[in-house]
Amino acid sequence: DGYIFRGHADSNWLLDPTILRKPCHPQEVQARERYTAQFIRHLGLARNSLGIPGGDELPLFAVAQHYGIPTTLLDFSYNYKVAAAFACNDATCSAEFGVVLQFSRREVEDLVNPFGAVGRTKAETDAILSKVGLTLVPPLEIISLPTVKRVTVQEGLFFSLRPDQVRALDRDCIDRYYFHHSPE
């Protein structure tokens, strides 16, 4: 209880959202952003008929993420078995070692607001850090989309990350469980 998990078939992979994965030169990222924006626009037009709640774009991005569209989202699960399945089931990966990453709820809170322990609000922390050019990991967003089975099965936990926040999340993940892929 109180933990979130993510699985990688290759233990060397960083916690990169799909939109920032290699190759990630500026032209490639811009092309991915245009493609994603077009998909989100069309999905938004059909959201009512698909049973996707209105008002917020995050559920649209969650659907896009789970159908292979590059987004800034990085998905996690409360279920370690879901993370382990992703760590083990990538036929395109030839890595020797996989990994399951684990964050406690407290670690996530500390990443979102490291000065919370001394009574600072998230807004105060953001203001302090922006003065020195730093940013924090955004809050973990929980998406419930009962009409989209792929999101529901994986429990729909997301961080929406910029490149600087990706490095902070990757750096601060201490609990990593490595395993050796056994040959078939």
ZADO-1210 file (C-alpha; in nm, 4 decimals, padded with zeros to 6 digits):
<atoms>
<atom x="00.0000" y="00.0000" z="00.0000" code="ASP" pos="1"/>
<atom x="00.1152" y="00.3515" z="-00.0747" code="GLY" pos="2"/>
<atom x="00.3591" y="00.2585" z="-00.3531" code="TYR" pos="3"/>
<atom x="00.3600" y="00.3195" z="-00.7255" code="ILE" pos="4"/>
<atom x="00.5548" y="00.1126" z="-00.9771" code="PHE" pos="5"/>
<atom x="00.6906" y="00.1288" z="-01.3301" code="ARG" pos="6"/>
<atom x="00.8580" y="-00.1506" z="-01.5250" code="GLY" pos="7"/>
<atom x="01.1289" y="-00.1253" z="-01.7908" code="HIS" pos="8"/>
<atom x="01.2443" y="-00.4195" z="-02.0005" code="ALA" pos="9"/>
<atom x="01.5864" y="-00.2511" z="-02.0232" code="ASP" pos="10"/>
<atom x="01.7337" y="-00.1383" z="-01.6917" code="SER" pos="11"/>
<atom x="01.9334" y="00.1311" z="-01.8757" code="ASN" pos="12"/>
<atom x="01.6247" y="00.3154" z="-01.9986" code="TRP" pos="13"/>
<atom x="01.5584" y="00.6514" z="-01.8361" code="LEU" pos="14"/>
<atom x="01.2181" y="00.7636" z="-01.7148" code="LEU" pos="15"/>
<atom x="01.1501" y="00.9395" z="-02.0451" code="ASP" pos="16"/>
<atom x="00.7983" y="01.0113" z="-02.1674" code="PRO" pos="17"/>
<atom x="00.7464" y="00.8849" z="-02.5226" code="THR" pos="18"/>
<atom x="00.7592" y="01.2323" z="-02.6730" code="ILE" pos="19"/>
<atom x="01.1163" y="01.2755" z="-02.5394" code="LEU" pos="20"/>
<atom x="01.2582" y="00.9328" z="-02.6276" code="ARG" pos="21"/>
<atom x="01.5446" y="00.8923" z="-02.8709" code="LYS" pos="22"/>
<atom x="01.5861" y="01.0153" z="-03.1305" code="PRO" pos="23"/>
<atom x="01.4929" y="01.3417" z="-02.9622" code="CYS" pos="24"/>
<atom x="01.6519" y="01.6178" z="-03.1674" code="HIS" pos="25"/>
<atom x="01.4315" y="01.9298" z="-03.1761" code="PRO" pos="26"/>
<atom x="01.2802" y="01.8593" z="-03.5191" code="GLN" pos="27"/>
<atom x="01.1764" y="01.5073" z="-03.4144" code="GLU" pos="28"/>
<atom x="01.0189" y="01.6311" z="-03.0895" code="VAL" pos="29"/>
<atom x="00.8327" y="01.9051" z="-03.2779" code="GLN" pos="30"/>
<atom x="00.7018" y="01.6509" z="-03.5303" code="ALA" pos="31"/>
<atom x="00.5828" y="01.4289" z="-03.2450" code="ARG" pos="32"/>
<atom x="00.4154" y="01.7273" z="-03.0768" code="GLU" pos="33"/>
<atom x="00.2284" y="01.8180" z="-03.3987" code="ARG" pos="34"/>
<atom x="00.1173" y="01.4576" z="-03.4491" code="TYR" pos="35"/>
<atom x="-00.0010" y="01.4320" z="-03.0883" code="THR" pos="36"/>
<atom x="-00.1830" y="01.7672" z="-03.1041" code="ALA" pos="37"/>
<atom x="-00.3683" y="01.6533" z="-03.4155" code="GLN" pos="38"/>
<atom x="-00.4653" y="01.3237" z="-03.2506" code="PHE" pos="39"/>
<atom x="-00.5824" y="01.5028" z="-02.9331" code="ILE" pos="40"/>
<atom x="-00.7900" y="01.7467" z="-03.1414" code="ARG" pos="41"/>
<atom x="-00.9694" y="01.4596" z="-03.3185" code="HIS" pos="42"/>
<atom x="-01.0092" y="01.2573" z="-02.9990" code="LEU" pos="43"/>
<atom x="-01.1541" y="01.5646" z="-02.8280" code="GLY" pos="44"/>
<atom x="-01.4234" y="01.5878" z="-03.0954" code="LEU" pos="45"/>
<atom x="-01.5233" y="01.2268" z="-03.0236" code="ALA" pos="46"/>
<atom x="-01.4842" y="01.2347" z="-02.6452" code="ARG" pos="47"/>
<atom x="-01.8583" y="01.2280" z="-02.5693" code="ASN" pos="48"/>
<atom x="-01.9265" y="00.9270" z="-02.7903" code="SER" pos="49"/>
<atom x="-01.6243" y="00.7486" z="-02.6367" code="LEU" pos="50"/>
<atom x="-01.7335" y="00.8206" z="-02.2788" code="GLY" pos="51"/>
<atom x="-01.4292" y="01.0346" z="-02.1987" code="ILE" pos="52"/>
<atom x="-01.5150" y="01.3033" z="-01.9416" code="PRO" pos="53"/>
<atom x="-01.5071" y="01.6611" z="-02.0670" code="GLY" pos="54"/>
<atom x="-01.3335" y="01.9747" z="-01.9504" code="GLY" pos="55"/>
<atom x="-00.9782" y="01.8484" z="-01.9023" code="ASP" pos="56"/>
<atom x="-00.7318" y="01.7391" z="-02.1694" code="GLU" pos="57"/>
<atom x="-00.5434" y="01.4996" z="-01.9405" code="LEU" pos="58"/>
<atom x="-00.7836" y="01.2073" z="-02.0020" code="PRO" pos="59"/>
<atom x="-00.7339" y="01.2597" z="-02.3772" code="LEU" pos="60"/>
<atom x="-00.3576" y="01.2423" z="-02.3341" code="PHE" pos="61"/>
<atom x="-00.3974" y="00.9299" z="-02.1183" code="ALA" pos="62"/>
<atom x="-00.5906" y="00.7581" z="-02.3967" code="VAL" pos="63"/>
<atom x="-00.3339" y="00.8718" z="-02.6529" code="ALA" pos="64"/>
<atom x="-00.0498" y="00.7397" z="-02.4359" code="GLN" pos="65"/>
<atom x="-00.2092" y="00.3974" z="-02.4085" code="HIS" pos="66"/>
<atom x="-00.2570" y="00.3687" z="-02.7822" code="TYR" pos="67"/>
<atom x="00.1014" y="00.4521" z="-02.8779" code="GLY" pos="68"/>
<atom x="00.0761" y="00.8263" z="-02.9402" code="ILE" pos="69"/>
<atom x="00.3830" y="01.0118" z="-02.8047" code="PRO" pos="70"/>
<atom x="00.2960" y="01.2267" z="-02.5013" code="THR" pos="71"/>
<atom x="00.4642" y="01.3981" z="-02.2073" code="THR" pos="72"/>
<atom x="00.2970" y="01.1473" z="-01.9747" code="LEU" pos="73"/>
<atom x="00.4846" y="00.8812" z="-01.7846" code="LEU" pos="74"/>
<atom x="00.2543" y="00.6136" z="-01.6529" code="ASP" pos="75"/>
<atom x="00.2786" y="00.4212" z="-01.3295" code="PHE" pos="76"/>
<atom x="00.0619" y="00.1671" z="-01.1509" code="SER" pos="77"/>
<atom x="-00.0324" y="00.0865" z="-00.7935" code="TYR" pos="78"/>
<atom x="00.0045" y="-00.2769" z="-00.8959" code="ASN" pos="79"/>
<atom x="00.3590" y="-00.4154" z="-00.9054" code="TYR" pos="80"/>
<atom x="00.2337" y="-00.7001" z="-01.1269" code="LYS" pos="81"/>
<atom x="00.1406" y="-00.4499" z="-01.3989" code="VAL" pos="82"/>
<atom x="00.4892" y="-00.2952" z="-01.3782" code="ALA" pos="83"/>
<atom x="00.6528" y="-00.6394" z="-01.3830" code="ALA" pos="84"/>
<atom x="00.4534" y="-00.7329" z="-01.6931" code="ALA" pos="85"/>
<atom x="00.5881" y="-00.4273" z="-01.8753" code="PHE" pos="86"/>
<atom x="00.9392" y="-00.5067" z="-01.7548" code="ALA" pos="87"/>
<atom x="00.9181" y="-00.8610" z="-01.8917" code="CYS" pos="88"/>
<atom x="00.7066" y="-00.8344" z="-02.2053" code="ASN" pos="89"/>
<atom x="00.8941" y="-00.6260" z="-02.4622" code="ASP" pos="90"/>
<atom x="00.9820" y="-00.8497" z="-02.7542" code="ALA" pos="91"/>
<atom x="01.1780" y="-00.5674" z="-02.9224" code="THR" pos="92"/>
<atom x="01.4156" y="-00.5307" z="-02.6269" code="CYS" pos="93"/>
<atom x="01.7316" y="-00.7389" z="-02.6159" code="SER" pos="94"/>
<atom x="01.8584" y="-00.6089" z="-02.2813" code="ALA" pos="95"/>
<atom x="02.0099" y="-00.8495" z="-02.0339" code="GLU" pos="96"/>
<atom x="01.8496" y="-00.6853" z="-01.7290" code="PHE" pos="97"/>
<atom x="01.5045" y="-00.5425" z="-01.6640" code="GLY" pos="98"/>
<atom x="01.3953" y="-00.3282" z="-01.3729" code="VAL" pos="99"/>
<atom x="01.0871" y="-00.2411" z="-01.1710" code="VAL" pos="100"/>
<atom x="01.1033" y="00.1071" z="-01.0200" code="LEU" pos="101"/>
<atom x="00.9164" y="00.1843" z="-00.7001" code="GLN" pos="102"/>
<atom x="00.8197" y="00.5111" z="-00.5351" code="PHE" pos="103"/>
<atom x="00.6443" y="00.5445" z="-00.2013" code="SER" pos="104"/>
<atom x="00.3615" y="00.7949" z="-00.1667" code="ARG" pos="105"/>
<atom x="00.5903" y="00.9938" z="00.0644" code="ARG" pos="106"/>
<atom x="00.8675" y="01.0029" z="-00.1988" code="GLU" pos="107"/>
<atom x="00.6182" y="01.1332" z="-00.4547" code="VAL" pos="108"/>
<atom x="00.5018" y="01.4035" z="-00.2110" code="GLU" pos="109"/>
<atom x="00.8634" y="01.5003" z="-00.1429" code="ASP" pos="110"/>
<atom x="00.9381" y="01.5210" z="-00.5158" code="LEU" pos="111"/>
<atom x="00.6349" y="01.7432" z="-00.5709" code="VAL" pos="112"/>
<atom x="00.7078" y="01.9650" z="-00.2688" code="ASN" pos="113"/>
<atom x="01.0408" y="01.8999" z="-00.0942" code="PRO" pos="114"/>
<atom x="00.9872" y="02.1973" z="00.1398" code="PHE" pos="115"/>
<atom x="00.6501" y="02.0655" z="00.2580" code="GLY" pos="116"/>
<atom x="00.8212" y="01.9091" z="00.5601" code="ALA" pos="117"/>
<atom x="00.9093" y="02.2573" z="00.6851" code="VAL" pos="118"/>
<atom x="00.5604" y="02.3982" z="00.6266" code="GLY" pos="119"/>
<atom x="00.5996" y="02.5509" z="00.2789" code="ARG" pos="120"/>
<atom x="00.3137" y="02.5189" z="00.0339" code="THR" pos="121"/>
<atom x="00.3715" y="02.3890" z="-00.3183" code="LYS" pos="122"/>
<atom x="00.3262" y="02.7435" z="-00.4543" code="ALA" pos="123"/>
<atom x="00.5864" y="02.8801" z="-00.2090" code="GLU" pos="124"/>
<atom x="00.8285" y="02.6023" z="-00.3004" code="THR" pos="125"/>
<atom x="00.7792" y="02.6670" z="-00.6731" code="ASP" pos="126"/>
<atom x="00.8453" y="03.0398" z="-00.6203" code="ALA" pos="127"/>
<atom x="01.1640" y="02.9723" z="-00.4232" code="ILE" pos="128"/>
<atom x="01.3016" y="02.7251" z="-00.6773" code="LEU" pos="129"/>
<atom x="01.2099" y="02.9322" z="-00.9821" code="SER" pos="130"/>
<atom x="01.4356" y="03.2101" z="-00.8488" code="LYS" pos="131"/>
<atom x="01.7327" y="02.9757" z="-00.8903" code="VAL" pos="132"/>
<atom x="01.6116" y="02.8211" z="-01.2164" code="GLY" pos="133"/>
<atom x="01.4927" y="02.4865" z="-01.0799" code="LEU" pos="134"/>
<atom x="01.1621" y="02.3079" z="-01.1268" code="THR" pos="135"/>
<atom x="00.9998" y="02.0178" z="-00.9494" code="LEU" pos="136"/>
<atom x="00.8216" y="01.7070" z="-01.0574" code="VAL" pos="137"/>
<atom x="00.4516" y="01.7870" z="-01.1077" code="PRO" pos="138"/>
<atom x="00.1831" y="01.6138" z="-00.9009" code="PRO" pos="139"/>
<atom x="00.0864" y="01.2579" z="-00.9808" code="LEU" pos="140"/>
<atom x="-00.2443" y="01.2639" z="-01.1680" code="GLU" pos="141"/>
<atom x="-00.4929" y="00.9802" z="-01.1265" code="ILE" pos="142"/>
<atom x="-00.7164" y="00.9233" z="-01.4257" code="ILE" pos="143"/>
<atom x="-01.0271" y="00.7074" z="-01.4101" code="SER" pos="144"/>
<atom x="-01.1589" y="00.6097" z="-01.7513" code="LEU" pos="145"/>
<atom x="-01.3872" y="00.3075" z="-01.7093" code="PRO" pos="146"/>
<atom x="-01.4770" y="00.3200" z="-02.0790" code="THR" pos="147"/>
<atom x="-01.1109" y="00.2836" z="-02.1828" code="VAL" pos="148"/>
<atom x="-01.0039" y="-00.0613" z="-02.0700" code="LYS" pos="149"/>
<atom x="-00.6319" y="-00.0112" z="-02.1405" code="ARG" pos="150"/>
<atom x="-00.6157" y="00.2853" z="-01.9022" code="VAL" pos="151"/>
<atom x="-00.8351" y="00.1191" z="-01.6377" code="THR" pos="152"/>
<atom x="-00.6387" y="-00.2079" z="-01.6287" code="VAL" pos="153"/>
<atom x="-00.3127" y="-00.0201" z="-01.5781" code="GLN" pos="154"/>
<atom x="-00.4796" y="00.2032" z="-01.3185" code="GLU" pos="155"/>
<atom x="-00.4160" y="00.5352" z="-01.4908" code="GLY" pos="156"/>
<atom x="-00.1490" y="00.7037" z="-01.2780" code="LEU" pos="157"/>
<atom x="00.0480" y="00.9670" z="-01.4660" code="PHE" pos="158"/>
<atom x="00.3160" y="01.2279" z="-01.4314" code="PHE" pos="159"/>
<atom x="00.3158" y="01.4900" z="-01.7066" code="SER" pos="160"/>
<atom x="00.6829" y="01.5792" z="-01.7372" code="LEU" pos="161"/>
<atom x="00.9127" y="01.8317" z="-01.9015" code="ARG" pos="162"/>
<atom x="01.2743" y="01.7255" z="-01.9743" code="PRO" pos="163"/>
<atom x="01.4156" y="01.8857" z="-01.6574" code="ASP" pos="164"/>
<atom x="01.1535" y="01.7097" z="-01.4455" code="GLN" pos="165"/>
<atom x="01.2352" y="01.3734" z="-01.6061" code="VAL" pos="166"/>
<atom x="01.5926" y="01.3973" z="-01.4778" code="ARG" pos="167"/>
<atom x="01.4696" y="01.4834" z="-01.1257" code="ALA" pos="168"/>
<atom x="01.2333" y="01.1853" z="-01.1177" code="LEU" pos="169"/>
<atom x="01.4959" y="00.9466" z="-01.2556" code="ASP" pos="170"/>
<atom x="01.7631" y="01.0742" z="-01.0145" code="ARG" pos="171"/>
<atom x="01.5398" y="01.0484" z="-00.7088" code="ASP" pos="172"/>
<atom x="01.4112" y="00.6943" z="-00.7683" code="CYS" pos="173"/>
<atom x="01.6061" y="00.4904" z="-00.5155" code="ILE" pos="174"/>
<atom x="01.4033" y="00.1684" z="-00.5062" code="ASP" pos="175"/>
<atom x="01.4859" y="-00.0314" z="-00.8189" code="ARG" pos="176"/>
<atom x="01.4452" y="-00.4055" z="-00.8475" code="TYR" pos="177"/>
<atom x="01.6667" y="-00.5539" z="-01.1174" code="TYR" pos="178"/>
<atom x="01.6265" y="-00.8963" z="-01.2704" code="PHE" pos="179"/>
<atom x="01.8053" y="-01.1001" z="-01.5337" code="HIS" pos="180"/>
<atom x="01.6049" y="-01.1835" z="-01.8440" code="HIS" pos="181"/>
<atom x="01.6274" y="-01.5573" z="-01.8845" code="SER" pos="182"/>
<atom x="01.6689" y="-01.6977" z="-02.2346" code="PRO" pos="183"/>
<atom x="01.3628" y="-01.8744" z="-02.3758" code="GLU" pos="184"/>
</atoms>
